[in-house]
Amino acid sequence: MAKPIVLVTGANGFIGSHIVERMANEGYSVRGLVRKNSDLSLLEGINVNLVYGDVTDAVSLASAVAGVSIVIHNAGLASDWGPLELFMKINFEGTKNLALAAEKAGVKRFVLLSSVAIHGFGAPGMIDENAPINTQGFHYSISKWEAEKWLMSHFKSSAMEVTAIRPGNVFGPKDHTFIEKYLDIMVQGKGGYVNGGMSKTCPVYVRNLTKAIALAATHDQAVGEAFIITDGLDITWKKFTEKLAAALGIKNPSMSIPFSIGNIIAGMMESVYLFFNIKNAPLLTKYRMNNGGKDYYFSIDKAKRILGFVPETDLDSAISNTIAWYKGKHGIK
C-alpha cells in the first residue's frame, strides 16, 4: 500500500525542514514545496521529494498538490518589518492560492501555521484560544489572522478539513532567524533586556512544535479548530536567557532598557526608515520591543485535551540541543 503523501510548504526553512523530518520519520511520503532559488542545505540527509513553486503564483501549485493527502502550510513571511501589502500577498493571498488548489486536488487535510501574535502582546494572565484577537496593527499579525480567519470561514462546509496551529516563539537547531542572532549578540557581550527581562515569554522547541503539527494533521477532533502551541512554560525572558548563557558558558547579560523609552526609540527609528524607504529593519522595532517587554504567555490546555499533545523535549534538553548545534556551526569548543 502506497504511503500517504504530505506536502510541506517552505520545506527548506528552519521550521519546514523539521516538519519534513518529522513526517518522514512517521512513515509519510513527504513532498517539499520550494522556490527554484531556495537554499536547500537544511534538507541535507532528509528523505523528501522536492517540487518547485511559489504560493504567490497560483498556477505553479497544481502539480505540487496533485495526489496529496495532507498539506502543511508553513511557508510565509515571518518578519517584524515590511509593507502590509507584501505580508498580505505572501501570508494571506498565498494561503488562499494554496488552499483552493488543495481543495480542487482533493486534499483531505490542510494544516495552517498561524501565530500566537494574533492575540497581541501584554494581555493579562495566561491566554488561550478564546482570548480576543488583537493584532495591534503589526503587519505580520494582521496577515496571519486574515489568512486563518479566511481559511476557517471558507472551508467550514468543505470536504477538505482545515485546522490551524498558532506557535509561540519557536527555537531550536537550524534556527537562523531568531536564536542564532540572539546567541550571536550574547556571545559578543551586547545582549540585554527590556524591563530587566521580567516579562513572560512563550518558547516552543521546534521538535515539540512538529509533534503538535503531526497530531493536528490526523486527529479527527482537530477539524475546524485552532491550537496554541508552546512548551507550556511559565518563564521570563531573563530566565530563558540565563539558561542559554549557562549552556554557552558565558556571563548573563546585564544591560536593560525600560519599555517606555525603548518603544519611543523604536517608533522614531521606524519613522526614519519609512521616510527614507529603507528596506532593512531598524535595530529596534515596536514589534521587538513588545515581544521582549510585555507578557506573552499562553495556555496549551486545548492542545493537551483534544490532541493529546505533551511536549516531548524539556527545556534544558532543548537548550542543550540548540547550543550544541550553535557551537558546532560556529566552531566553539
C-alpha positions as semicolon CSV with decimal commas, in nm:
position;residue;x (nm);y (nm);z (nm)
1;M;0,000;0,000;0,000
2;A;0,141;0,339;-0,101
3;K;0,229;0,580;0,176
4;P;0,006;0,888;0,211
5;I;0,171;1,193;0,057
6;V;0,224;1,503;0,271
7;L;0,310;1,836;0,112
8;V;0,513;2,075;0,328
9;T;0,546;2,431;0,203
10;G;0,857;2,627;0,294
11;A;1,025;2,288;0,335
12;N;1,378;2,425;0,313
13;G;1,348;2,664;0,608
14;F;1,411;2,622;0,979
15;I;1,063;2,504;1,081
16;G;0,986;2,348;0,742
17;S;1,290;2,120;0,743
18;H;1,198;1,993;1,090
19;I;0,839;1,927;0,977
20;V;0,969;1,732;0,677
21;E;1,194;1,524;0,902
22;R;0,912;1,452;1,149
23;M;0,662;1,345;0,883
24;A;0,920;1,131;0,701
25;N;1,008;0,959;1,028
26;E;0,639;0,891;1,087
27;G;0,617;0,698;0,761
28;Y;0,474;0,952;0,519
29;S;0,596;1,015;0,169
30;V;0,698;1,380;0,201
31;R;0,689;1,633;-0,079
32;G;0,853;1,969;-0,016
33;L;0,745;2,284;-0,195
34;V;1,040;2,519;-0,253
35;R;1,122;2,804;-0,488
36;K;1,378;2,749;-0,762
37;N;1,633;2,978;-0,598
38;S;1,594;2,825;-0,250
39;D;1,889;2,726;-0,031
40;L;1,839;2,353;0,028
41;S;2,120;2,298;0,279
42;L;1,885;2,239;0,575
43;L;1,729;1,943;0,392
44;E;2,054;1,752;0,350
45;G;2,013;1,391;0,463
46;I;1,633;1,412;0,488
47;N;1,412;1,193;0,268
48;V;1,199;1,442;0,074
49;N;1,081;1,482;-0,285
50;L;1,115;1,843;-0,392
51;V;0,871;2,027;-0,616
52;Y;0,918;2,383;-0,735
53;G;0,656;2,651;-0,699
54;D;0,555;2,964;-0,515
55;V;0,241;3,018;-0,308
56;T;0,203;3,364;-0,464
57;D;0,183;3,200;-0,810
58;A;-0,141;3,002;-0,816
59;V;-0,060;2,835;-1,148
60;S;0,256;2,677;-1,003
61;L;0,067;2,492;-0,729
62;A;-0,146;2,242;-0,923
63;S;0,132;1,987;-0,970
64;A;0,253;2,035;-0,612
65;V;-0,081;1,931;-0,457
66;A;-0,165;1,653;-0,705
67;G;-0,213;1,321;-0,524
68;V;-0,150;1,476;-0,180
69;S;-0,345;1,367;0,129
70;I;-0,224;1,632;0,376
71;V;-0,093;1,984;0,320
72;I;0,109;2,150;0,596
73;H;0,132;2,516;0,501
74;N;0,440;2,654;0,668
75;A;0,571;2,895;0,402
76;G;0,526;3,262;0,475
77;L;0,685;3,595;0,552
78;A;0,785;3,592;0,919
79;S;0,930;3,933;0,998
80;D;0,871;4,238;1,212
81;W;0,938;4,477;0,926
82;G;0,796;4,536;0,580
83;P;0,493;4,681;0,400
84;L;0,150;4,538;0,476
85;E;0,097;4,472;0,103
86;L;0,389;4,229;0,099
87;F;0,273;4,044;0,410
88;M;-0,079;4,014;0,267
89;K;0,048;3,894;-0,070
90;I;0,253;3,613;0,084
91;N;0,071;3,518;0,404
92;F;-0,290;3,586;0,305
93;E;-0,310;3,556;-0,074
94;G;-0,054;3,275;-0,068
95;T;-0,268;3,079;0,176
96;K;-0,577;3,132;-0,041
97;N;-0,394;3,017;-0,354
98;L;-0,264;2,701;-0,190
99;A;-0,586;2,611;-0,008
100;L;-0,800;2,649;-0,320
101;A;-0,555;2,441;-0,523
102;A;-0,552;2,177;-0,249
103;E;-0,932;2,161;-0,236
104;K;-0,950;2,122;-0,613
105;A;-0,695;1,839;-0,597
106;G;-0,896;1,651;-0,335
107;V;-0,661;1,704;-0,041
108;K;-0,811;1,560;0,278
109;R;-0,649;1,779;0,549
110;F;-0,497;2,128;0,536
111;V;-0,291;2,247;0,834
112;L;-0,206;2,618;0,851
113;L;0,077;2,754;1,062
114;S;-0,065;3,073;1,207
115;S;0,083;3,254;1,512
116;V;0,008;3,345;1,872
117;A;0,097;3,700;1,763
118;I;-0,264;3,741;1,651
119;H;-0,356;3,768;2,021
120;G;-0,117;4,060;2,073
121;F;0,129;4,143;2,348
122;G;0,065;4,244;2,706
123;A;-0,269;4,076;2,772
124;P;-0,314;3,999;3,144
125;G;-0,266;3,642;3,264
126;M;-0,241;3,325;3,062
127;I;-0,405;3,349;2,718
128;D;-0,593;3,071;2,541
129;E;-0,762;3,032;2,203
130;N;-1,078;3,208;2,325
131;A;-0,893;3,531;2,400
132;P;-0,975;3,829;2,178
133;I;-0,781;3,877;1,857
134;N;-0,560;4,183;1,888
135;T;-0,315;4,232;1,603
136;Q;-0,213;4,573;1,744
137;G;-0,155;4,697;1,390
138;F;0,150;4,478;1,332
139;H;0,163;4,378;0,966
140;Y;0,275;4,021;1,031
141;S;-0,004;3,966;1,283
142;I;-0,268;4,117;1,056
143;S;-0,173;3,892;0,764
144;K;-0,165;3,579;0,979
145;W;-0,507;3,649;1,128
146;E;-0,664;3,731;0,793
147;A;-0,530;3,404;0,649
148;E;-0,654;3,195;0,942
149;K;-0,993;3,368;0,952
150;W;-1,047;3,321;0,579
151;L;-0,940;2,955;0,588
152;M;-1,173;2,865;0,874
153;S;-1,467;3,050;0,720
154;H;-1,423;2,945;0,356
155;F;-1,384;2,573;0,428
156;K;-1,642;2,542;0,703
157;S;-1,859;2,315;0,491
158;S;-1,595;2,188;0,250
159;A;-1,487;1,827;0,206
160;M;-1,133;1,943;0,280
161;E;-1,069;1,950;0,654
162;V;-0,880;2,250;0,790
163;T;-0,703;2,325;1,115
164;A;-0,461;2,590;1,241
165;I;-0,159;2,583;1,467
166;R;-0,059;2,903;1,649
167;P;0,304;2,860;1,759
168;G;0,481;3,071;2,019
169;N;0,844;3,181;1,985
170;V;0,996;2,886;1,802
171;F;1,361;2,797;1,862
172;G;1,598;2,507;1,808
173;P;1,876;2,375;1,585
174;K;1,895;2,533;1,238
175;D;1,717;2,849;1,357
176;H;1,897;3,128;1,169
177;T;1,628;3,393;1,213
178;F;1,584;3,418;1,591
179;I;1,803;3,204;1,815
180;E;2,127;3,225;1,616
181;K;2,111;3,605;1,605
182;Y;2,016;3,620;1,973
183;L;2,311;3,398;2,068
184;D;2,547;3,597;1,845
185;I;2,462;3,913;2,038
186;M;2,505;3,735;2,371
187;V;2,845;3,593;2,272
188;Q;2,955;3,943;2,167
189;G;2,859;4,073;2,512
190;K;2,592;4,301;2,366
191;G;2,286;4,123;2,500
192;G;2,029;4,300;2,712
193;Y;1,673;4,303;2,835
194;V;1,361;4,512;2,823
195;N;1,238;4,594;3,175
196;G;1,506;4,371;3,323
197;G;1,379;4,067;3,132
198;M;1,091;4,017;3,373
199;S;0,823;3,986;3,105
200;K;0,692;3,637;3,037
201;T;0,769;3,474;2,705
202;C;0,645;3,167;2,519
203;P;0,925;2,948;2,384
204;V;0,842;2,637;2,186
205;Y;1,115;2,395;2,090
206;V;1,086;2,317;1,722
207;R;1,059;1,940;1,769
208;N;0,776;1,989;2,017
209;L;0,604;2,206;1,759
210;T;0,638;1,942;1,488
211;K;0,485;1,684;1,720
212;A;0,177;1,905;1,758
213;I;0,162;1,960;1,381
214;A;0,173;1,586;1,317
215;L;-0,112;1,533;1,565
216;A;-0,322;1,811;1,409
217;A;-0,267;1,662;1,064
218;T;-0,452;1,342;1,154
219;H;-0,669;1,387;1,464
220;D;-1,043;1,376;1,393
221;Q;-1,123;1,642;1,654
222;A;-0,872;1,888;1,510
223;V;-1,103;1,972;1,220
224;G;-1,212;2,336;1,224
225;E;-1,007;2,410;1,533
226;A;-0,707;2,630;1,612
227;F;-0,445;2,529;1,868
228;I;-0,192;2,739;2,057
229;I;0,137;2,551;2,078
230;T;0,418;2,644;2,316
231;D;0,628;2,442;2,559
232;G;0,369;2,528;2,824
233;L;0,617;2,711;3,045
234;D;0,572;2,998;3,289
235;I;0,906;3,162;3,212
236;T;1,052;3,511;3,180
237;W;1,294;3,636;2,916
238;K;1,556;3,667;3,192
239;K;1,524;3,303;3,296
240;F;1,524;3,181;2,936
241;T;1,830;3,392;2,853
242;E;2,018;3,283;3,166
243;K;1,971;2,921;3,064
244;L;2,115;2,998;2,722
245;A;2,411;3,180;2,879
246;A;2,480;2,892;3,118
247;A;2,478;2,640;2,833
248;L;2,716;2,863;2,635
249;G;2,942;2,918;2,935
250;I;2,921;3,298;2,915
251;K;2,809;3,575;3,151
252;N;2,445;3,672;3,176
253;P;2,351;3,997;3,000
254;S;2,347;4,294;3,237
255;M;2,207;4,575;3,024
256;S;1,840;4,669;3,031
257;I;1,618;4,937;2,883
258;P;1,276;5,048;3,012
259;F;0,995;4,953;2,777
260;S;0,858;5,307;2,758
261;I;1,192;5,450;2,643
262;G;1,272;5,163;2,410
263;N;0,932;5,184;2,246
264;I;0,975;5,557;2,180
265;I;1,318;5,496;2,027
266;A;1,179;5,210;1,816
267;G;0,899;5,436;1,689
268;M;1,149;5,705;1,594
269;M;1,368;5,453;1,413
270;E;1,070;5,316;1,225
271;S;0,965;5,665;1,119
272;V;1,312;5,741;0,981
273;Y;1,330;5,410;0,794
274;L;0,986;5,463;0,647
275;F;1,063;5,822;0,546
276;F;1,378;5,718;0,361
277;N;1,217;5,395;0,232
278;I;1,491;5,179;0,385
279;K;1,416;4,812;0,319
280;N;1,616;4,657;0,603
281;A;1,464;4,653;0,950
282;P;1,586;4,908;1,206
283;L;1,782;4,790;1,509
284;L;1,472;4,835;1,724
285;T;1,111;4,790;1,614
286;K;0,791;4,822;1,813
287;Y;0,720;4,453;1,750
288;R;1,055;4,353;1,905
289;M;1,003;4,586;2,199
290;N;0,657;4,441;2,266
291;N;0,781;4,082;2,232
292;G;1,057;4,146;2,484
293;G;0,888;4,395;2,711
294;K;0,530;4,275;2,759
295;D;0,392;3,946;2,884
296;Y;0,342;3,696;2,601
297;Y;0,214;3,394;2,787
298;F;-0,020;3,120;2,662
299;S;-0,209;2,808;2,766
300;I;-0,173;2,479;2,576
301;D;-0,458;2,309;2,762
302;K;-0,673;2,281;2,449
303;A;-0,398;2,101;2,256
304;K;-0,341;1,870;2,552
305;R;-0,710;1,795;2,589
306;I;-0,803;1,745;2,224
307;L;-0,482;1,636;2,052
308;G;-0,319;1,463;2,346
309;F;-0,022;1,695;2,296
310;V;0,254;1,689;2,555
311;P;0,593;1,850;2,478
312;E;0,833;1,559;2,430
313;T;1,153;1,758;2,493
314;D;1,204;1,951;2,819
315;L;1,355;2,300;2,820
316;D;1,700;2,202;2,946
317;S;1,735;1,933;2,679
318;A;1,600;2,169;2,413
319;I;1,854;2,436;2,507
320;S;2,135;2,180;2,523
321;N;2,050;2,057;2,171
322;T;2,026;2,412;2,039
323;I;2,356;2,524;2,191
324;A;2,530;2,209;2,062
325;W;2,414;2,298;1,710
326;Y;2,522;2,661;1,754
327;K;2,866;2,565;1,884
328;G;2,915;2,319;1,601
329;K;2,815;2,574;1,339
330;H;3,046;2,841;1,481
331;G;3,336;2,616;1,577
332;I;3,303;2,684;1,951
333;K;3,457;2,423;2,181
